[in-house]
C-alpha cells in the first residue's frame, strides 16, 4: 500500500496534459498570416502563436470566424485572443494589446485591374468604388471621406473577384496578402504607386478574460518564438522576400 502512495505522490509532481490551460483564439482567413483549411489552421501568425504556446506550456484552440465576428467575440468574452489587429482607441476599450511582442508592420496597397484607375494620392480615390474588409479601419482620410464609395466585403478573395469583374475600381489590402491571393487565384493586378504605411500588429486579449499571469507567460513565449531558429523558419516560409520600398502615406490608423 505504501508503494502505491509513493507512486501517486511521484505522479503528482509532473504536470498532466489536463492541467494545461487552453486559450480560445478567434481567427479569420487572411493568408499568409492566418490560413484556414478546415480542420487545419496555419500561416505566419498562427504558427508563431503555436510555437509561443508550446514555449509557455499553454494550449490554443482556433475558431474560424469573419473578422468582424472575431472582434465581437473578444468584446463579449466568447474568445480569449485574436492575432494581428493594429491598435486603435476604440479597440482598446475591450482589448489588451500584448505590446511587448508585436508582429512586424505591413504596408497596405491599392490594387487595380485598369491602369486608367491608378492611385497616386488619396484624392484619386474620390468617386472610385473602393472595396475594404468589413471590421477593418485604414486611415481617417479614407474611412471618413464621403467622396470615396467604400464597399465592405467579408474577405479579400471576394474583393479581388469583384475587382476583376469590374464591380469595384480599387481594393485596399495588406501587401503580403494581396501578393499571396493574386498568386493563388492566378490574377495579374496592378499595384498603384500610393500605399499606406504599415503599423505593428499584435496578439490581443479580451479584457473580459484577461489574466495577467498567463499573459506574461505568453509574451515570454512569443519573444522566444521571434528570436528562435524555428520562428525565423516560419517567417521565411511565408515572407521569403521583403517588399520593395515605395512612397507611402503615414497611416494614423491602418489595420484589420
C-alpha positions in Angstrom: 0.0 0.0 0.0 2.8 2.3 0.8 4.3 1.7 -2.6 1.0 2.9 -4.2 1.1 6.0 -2.1 4.6 6.8 -3.2 3.7 6.2 -6.8 0.7 8.6 -6.6 2.9 11.2 -4.9 5.5 11.0 -7.6 2.9 11.3 -10.4 1.5 14.4 -8.8 5.0 16.0 -9.2 4.6 16.1 -13.0 2.1 18.4 -14.8 -0.6 16.5 -16.7 -1.9 17.5 -20.1 -5.3 18.1 -18.5 -3.7 20.8 -16.3 -2.5 22.8 -19.4 -4.6 25.9 -19.8 -6.4 26.3 -23.2 -6.8 29.7 -24.8 -9.5 30.2 -27.4 -8.4 32.1 -30.5 -10.8 33.7 -32.9 -9.2 33.8 -36.4 -10.4 35.0 -39.8 -8.9 33.7 -43.0 -6.2 36.1 -44.1 -3.3 34.4 -45.9 -0.3 34.4 -45.4 -1.0 35.5 -41.8 -3.9 33.2 -41.0 -4.7 30.4 -43.4 -7.8 28.3 -42.6 -8.1 25.0 -44.4 -10.6 23.3 -42.2 -9.8 21.5 -40.0 -6.3 22.7 -40.4 -5.0 26.2 -39.3 -1.7 27.5 -40.4 0.0 30.8 -41.5 2.6 33.1 -40.1 0.6 34.4 -37.1 -0.9 31.1 -36.3 2.3 29.1 -36.4 4.2 31.7 -34.3 1.4 31.5 -31.7 1.5 27.7 -31.7 5.3 27.9 -31.1 4.9 30.5 -28.4 2.2 28.5 -26.7 4.5 25.4 -26.6 7.2 27.6 -25.1 4.7 28.9 -22.4 3.1 25.4 -21.7 -0.2 26.6 -22.9 -2.7 25.2 -25.4 -4.5 27.1 -28.1 -7.8 26.3 -29.8 -8.7 28.1 -33.0 -12.2 29.2 -34.0 -12.8 30.2 -37.6 -15.0 33.4 -37.9 -15.1 36.5 -40.1 -13.0 39.4 -38.8 -16.0 41.5 -37.6 -17.3 38.5 -35.7 -13.9 37.9 -34.1 -13.9 41.4 -32.6 -17.4 40.8 -31.3 -16.3 37.5 -29.7 -13.5 39.2 -27.8 -15.7 42.1 -26.8 -18.2 39.7 -25.3 -15.6 37.4 -23.7 -16.5 34.5 -26.0 -12.9 34.0 -27.1 -9.6 35.0 -25.5 -7.2 36.0 -28.3 -7.0 37.5 -31.8 -4.0 37.6 -34.0 -2.9 40.7 -35.9 -5.1 43.7 -35.1 -3.4 47.1 -35.0 -4.1 49.4 -32.1 -7.0 51.9 -32.1 -8.5 53.8 -29.1 -11.9 52.1 -29.8 -10.5 48.6 -29.7 -8.5 49.3 -26.5 -11.9 49.7 -24.8 -12.3 45.9 -24.9 -8.8 44.5 -25.9 -5.5 44.3 -24.1 -2.6 44.5 -26.5 0.5 42.4 -25.8 2.7 45.2 -27.0 5.9 43.6 -25.7 5.9 41.2 -28.6 4.5 42.9 -31.7 4.2 41.4 -35.2 6.1 43.2 -38.0 4.4 46.2 -39.7 2.9 45.6 -43.1 2.1 48.2 -45.8 -1.2 48.2 -47.4 -1.5 48.7 -51.2 -4.2 49.8 -53.7 -4.8 47.1 -56.3 -6.5 47.9 -59.6 -7.2 46.0 -62.8 -7.3 49.0 -65.1 -4.2 51.2 -65.5 -6.6 54.1 -66.0 -7.7 53.9 -62.4 -4.1 54.4 -61.0 -4.0 55.8 -57.4 -1.2 58.3 -56.8 -2.8 60.3 -54.0 -5.8 59.9 -51.7 -7.7 62.5 -53.8 -7.6 59.9 -56.7 -10.0 57.8 -54.6 -12.7 60.3 -54.9 -15.6 58.9 -56.9 -13.9 55.5 -57.0 -15.6 52.2 -55.8 -13.2 51.0 -53.1 -13.5 47.6 -51.6 -12.4 47.2 -48.0 -12.6 44.5 -45.4 -15.6 44.5 -43.0 -14.5 45.3 -39.5 -11.2 46.9 -40.6 -10.2 50.5 -40.4 -7.4 52.0 -42.5 -6.9 55.8 -42.4 -9.1 58.7 -41.3 -9.0 60.3 -44.7 -10.3 57.1 -46.2 -12.7 55.9 -43.5 -14.4 59.2 -43.1 -14.4 60.7 -46.7 -17.9 60.7 -48.2 -16.5 61.1 -51.7 -15.0 57.6 -51.5 -17.5 54.9 -52.4 -16.5 52.3 -49.8 -17.9 48.8 -50.0 -17.3 46.2 -47.3 -16.5 42.6 -48.1 -16.3 39.5 -45.8 -12.8 38.6 -47.1 -10.2 39.9 -49.6 -10.7 37.0 -52.0 -14.2 38.3 -52.6 -12.8 41.8 -53.1 -10.4 40.6 -55.8 -13.1 38.7 -57.5 -15.3 41.8 -57.6 -12.3 43.8 -58.9 -11.7 41.5 -61.9 -15.5 41.5 -62.7 -15.4 45.3 -62.7 -17.8 45.6 -59.7 -15.2 47.8 -58.0 -12.4 50.0 -59.1 -9.9 49.6 -56.3 -9.1 47.1 -53.5 -7.1 48.3 -50.4 -5.3 45.3 -49.0 -2.2 44.3 -46.9 0.6 43.9 -49.5 1.7 40.3 -48.5 -1.9 39.2 -48.5 -2.5 40.7 -51.9 0.6 39.0 -53.3 -0.5 35.7 -51.8 -4.0 35.9 -53.2 -3.0 37.0 -56.6 -0.7 34.0 -56.9 -3.3 31.6 -55.5 -6.0 33.0 -57.8 -3.8 33.4 -60.9 -4.5 37.1 -61.1 -2.3 39.8 -62.6 -3.4 43.0 -61.0 -1.6 46.4 -60.7 -0.3 47.9 -57.5 -0.8 51.6 -57.6 2.2 53.8 -56.6 0.4 55.0 -53.4 0.4 52.8 -50.4 -0.4 53.2 -46.7 2.5 52.8 -44.3 2.1 49.8 -42.0 2.0 49.8 -38.3 2.8 47.0 -35.9 0.1 44.5 -35.2 -0.4 42.4 -32.1 -1.7 39.4 -30.3 -4.7 40.9 -28.4 -6.6 39.5 -25.3 -10.2 40.1 -24.4 -10.5 42.3 -21.4 -13.3 40.1 -20.1 -10.9 37.0 -19.9 -7.5 38.7 -19.5 -5.2 37.0 -17.0 -2.0 39.0 -16.3 0.0 35.9 -15.2 -1.0 33.9 -18.3 -0.3 37.0 -20.5 3.2 37.2 -19.0 3.9 33.6 -19.9 2.5 34.0 -23.4 4.5 37.2 -24.0 7.7 35.4 -22.9 6.8 32.5 -25.2 6.3 35.0 -28.1 9.6 36.7 -27.5 11.3 33.3 -27.5 9.5 32.4 -30.8 10.5 35.6 -32.5 14.2 35.1 -31.6 14.4 31.4 -32.3 15.6 29.5 -35.4 12.1 27.9 -35.6 10.5 31.4 -35.6 12.9 32.6 -38.4 12.0 29.5 -40.4 8.3 30.3 -40.1 8.9 33.8 -41.3 11.0 32.7 -44.2 8.3 30.2 -45.3 5.7 32.9 -45.6 7.8 36.0 -46.4 10.8 34.8 -48.5 11.4 38.3 -49.8 10.8 41.8 -48.4 8.6 44.3 -50.4 10.4 47.0 -52.4 10.4 50.5 -50.8 7.8 52.9 -52.3 6.1 56.1 -51.5 3.8 55.8 -48.5 1.1 57.8 -46.8 1.6 57.7 -43.0 -1.3 55.7 -41.6 -2.6 57.2 -38.4 -4.8 54.1 -38.2 -4.2 51.2 -40.6 -5.4 47.8 -39.6 -7.5 44.9 -39.6 
